[in-house]
Amino acid sequence: MYLDKLTNLKNSNALSKDIKNEEFISLILVDIDSFNDINELYGFSSGNLVLQETARILKEFALTNDSSLYRIHGNEFAIVEFKMIDFPQFVSRTEELSRLFKNRTIYVEKLDMEIFIDITLGISMLQDEPLRTAGIALKKAKKSNLRFFAYTNNLDAKGIIKKSIFWRDRIKKTIDEDNVIPFYQPIFNRNKEIIKYETLMRLKNKSNDGKVDYILPYEFLDVAIKTKQYLLLSSQVITKALSDLDKTNKDISINLSFKDVLDSHFIEQLDDILRNITKENKKRIIFELLESDLITDYTVLEDFILKYREIGIKIAIDDFGTGYSNFAHILETRPDYIKIDGSLIKDINNDKNSYEIVKSITDFSKALNIKTIAEFVHSEEVYNIVNDLGIDEFQGFYLGKPTPNIE
């Protein structure tokens, strides 16, 4: 299933499986030029010998460069790099591979002759669909009569690599120095009293002149996920947030994604943290789970909710109303809170559709005895509208901004 019988290399099924959960991939698609001509001139058996010899050369090259090799189909191979690699180094590697096959001869013993071959390369760096984008690059190279072509523009790739390396090192330093900081945004009831806090992640940064500022997740989170540092960041911020339960009598909510729920290592760390929390404090913890069409297995989600409900933790469904909300599954999970997505709240004073959707969600939640929270309440006008709709709790800059302090 995962092995190509002719070359004994991993096949396209294996490649799809191997790249499925990898975040940082560089891929070179290798195409033997005019291979149909080789089959027609010398026969398919000779063509197979050419493929086997090409596979041997590519395998040696891949091993030398600590990469993985696959035969995709026919006369196409893929050389894949799964770890972060410096852009100039990757370009140099591609050029070396191209030179390796320039005017290359393959000796076919059966015919007692040498067959000249050459290759064209399609390159994909840091793309969500590496095989597809490498294929596009390969077609471009052939159409333009180039030896290789990169899907990602060279300047863009240099910038992406430089940014990724910068944030990888910055995140590592922040983790080592224990400078992952929880910020808390207050959530208010209908009397404008703070009743809970949402935990948000920040990286503490100290400049050379001693000035301290805090970096928001949109700058570093993608890189943290790609470089496998997200779990360490999350562990630090959750540990600190839950230890802050002793500083307040309010509830504290923690954001979790469905990807977190599926990650056994994350769950192990979460359970280790919770073992140090008292039974009473656990009753003041809320897990905010992102509602989206990325939830692929509601059975897993329901098991997760049941497990933590049994120890007193409450559940909120975050960003409700975006994507394709499945009301039937909400009926089954019965969260304690539904947090209405900010994209619906922020324009509710001008957008009739947003108003009607929020009204429907509110009515639906009340019928099920589920409390509603409106986020992104950024003005008095918006606050008055969502308050009149009967929403239970409110969050946004109009009421309170995130700070490292908790009361």
Secondary structure in CASP SS format (residue, H / E / C, confidence):
PFRMAT SS
TARGET T0000
AUTHOR 0000-0000-0000
METHOD secondary structure of the structure
MODEL  1
M C 1.00
Y C 1.00
L E 1.00
D C 1.00
K C 1.00
L C 1.00
T C 1.00
N C 1.00
L C 1.00
K E 1.00
N C 1.00
S H 1.00
N H 1.00
A H 1.00
L H 1.00
S H 1.00
K H 1.00
D H 1.00
I H 1.00
K C 1.00
N C 1.00
E C 1.00
E C 1.00
F C 1.00
I C 1.00
S E 1.00
L E 1.00
I E 1.00
L E 1.00
V E 1.00
D E 1.00
I E 1.00
D C 1.00
S C 1.00
F H 1.00
N H 1.00
D H 1.00
I H 1.00
N H 1.00
E H 1.00
L H 1.00
Y H 1.00
G C 1.00
F H 1.00
S H 1.00
S H 1.00
G H 1.00
N H 1.00
L H 1.00
V H 1.00
L H 1.00
Q H 1.00
E H 1.00
T H 1.00
A H 1.00
R H 1.00
I H 1.00
L H 1.00
K H 1.00
E H 1.00
F H 1.00
A H 1.00
L H 1.00
T H 1.00
N C 1.00
D C 1.00
S C 1.00
S E 1.00
L E 1.00
Y E 1.00
R E 1.00
I E 1.00
H E 1.00
G C 1.00
N C 1.00
E E 1.00
F E 1.00
A E 1.00
I E 1.00
V E 1.00
E E 1.00
F C 1.00
K C 1.00
M C 1.00
I C 1.00
D C 1.00
F H 1.00
P H 1.00
Q H 1.00
F H 1.00
V H 1.00
S H 1.00
R H 1.00
T H 1.00
E H 1.00
E H 1.00
L H 1.00
S H 1.00
R H 1.00
L H 1.00
F C 1.00
K C 1.00
N C 1.00
R E 1.00
T E 1.00
I E 1.00
Y E 1.00
V E 1.00
E C 1.00
K C 1.00
L C 1.00
D C 1.00
M E 1.00
E E 1.00
I E 1.00
F E 1.00
I E 1.00
D C 1.00
I E 1.00
T E 1.00
L E 1.00
G E 1.00
I E 1.00
S E 1.00
M E 1.00
L C 1.00
Q C 1.00
D C 1.00
E C 1.00
P H 1.00
L H 1.00
R H 1.00
T H 1.00
A H 1.00
G H 1.00
I H 1.00
A H 1.00
L H 1.00
K H 1.00
K H 1.00
A H 1.00
K H 1.00
K H 1.00
S C 1.00
N C 1.00
L C 1.00
R C 1.00
F E 1.00
F E 1.00
A E 1.00
Y C 1.00
T C 1.00
N C 1.00
N H 1.00
L H 1.00
D H 1.00
A H 1.00
K H 1.00
G H 1.00
I H 1.00
I H 1.00
K H 1.00
K H 1.00
S H 1.00
I H 1.00
F H 1.00
W H 1.00
R H 1.00
D H 1.00
R H 1.00
I H 1.00
K H 1.00
K H 1.00
T H 1.00
I H 1.00
D H 1.00
E C 1.00
D C 1.00
N C 1.00
V E 1.00
I E 1.00
P E 1.00
F E 1.00
Y E 1.00
Q E 1.00
P E 1.00
I E 1.00
F E 1.00
N C 1.00
R C 1.00
N C 1.00
K C 1.00
E C 1.00
I E 1.00
I E 1.00
K E 1.00
Y E 1.00
E E 1.00
T E 1.00
L E 1.00
M E 1.00
R E 1.00
L E 1.00
K E 1.00
N E 1.00
K E 1.00
S C 1.00
N C 1.00
D C 1.00
G C 1.00
K C 1.00
V E 1.00
D E 1.00
Y E 1.00
I E 1.00
L C 1.00
P H 1.00
Y H 1.00
E H 1.00
F H 1.00
L H 1.00
D H 1.00
V H 1.00
A H 1.00
I H 1.00
K H 1.00
T C 1.00
K C 1.00
Q C 1.00
Y H 1.00
L H 1.00
L H 1.00
L H 1.00
S H 1.00
S H 1.00
Q H 1.00
V H 1.00
I H 1.00
T H 1.00
K H 1.00
A H 1.00
L H 1.00
S H 1.00
D H 1.00
L H 1.00
D H 1.00
K H 1.00
T C 1.00
N C 1.00
K C 1.00
D E 1.00
I E 1.00
S E 1.00
I E 1.00
N E 1.00
L E 1.00
S C 1.00
F H 1.00
K H 1.00
D H 1.00
V H 1.00
L H 1.00
D C 1.00
S H 1.00
H H 1.00
F H 1.00
I H 1.00
E H 1.00
Q H 1.00
L H 1.00
D H 1.00
D H 1.00
I H 1.00
L H 1.00
R C 1.00
N C 1.00
I C 1.00
T C 1.00
K H 1.00
E H 1.00
N H 1.00
K H 1.00
K C 1.00
R C 1.00
I E 1.00
I E 1.00
F E 1.00
E E 1.00
L E 1.00
L E 1.00
E C 1.00
S C 1.00
D C 1.00
L C 1.00
I C 1.00
T C 1.00
D C 1.00
Y H 1.00
T H 1.00
V H 1.00
L H 1.00
E H 1.00
D H 1.00
F H 1.00
I H 1.00
L H 1.00
K H 1.00
Y H 1.00
R H 1.00
E C 1.00
I C 1.00
G C 1.00
I C 1.00
K E 1.00
I E 1.00
A E 1.00
I E 1.00
D E 1.00
D E 1.00
F E 1.00
G C 1.00
T C 1.00
G C 1.00
Y C 1.00
S C 1.00
N C 1.00
F H 1.00
A H 1.00
H H 1.00
I H 1.00
L H 1.00
E H 1.00
T H 1.00
R C 1.00
P C 1.00
D C 1.00
Y E 1.00
I E 1.00
K E 1.00
I E 1.00
D C 1.00
G H 1.00
S H 1.00
L H 1.00
I H 1.00
K C 1.00
D C 1.00
I C 1.00
N C 1.00
N C 1.00
D C 1.00
K H 1.00
N H 1.00
S H 1.00
Y H 1.00
E H 1.00
I H 1.00
V H 1.00
K H 1.00
S H 1.00
I H 1.00
T H 1.00
D H 1.00
F H 1.00
S H 1.00
K H 1.00
A H 1.00
L C 1.00
N C 1.00
I C 1.00
K E 1.00
T E 1.00
I E 1.00
A E 1.00
E C 1.00
F C 1.00
V C 1.00
H C 1.00
S C 1.00
E H 1.00
E H 1.00
V H 1.00
Y H 1.00
N H 1.00
I H 1.00
V H 1.00
N H 1.00
D H 1.00
L C 1.00
G C 1.00
I C 1.00
D C 1.00
E E 1.00
F E 1.00
Q C 1.00
G C 1.00
F C 1.00
Y C 1.00
L C 1.00
G C 1.00
K C 1.00
P C 1.00
T E 1.00
P C 1.00
N C 1.00
I C 1.00
E C 1.00
END
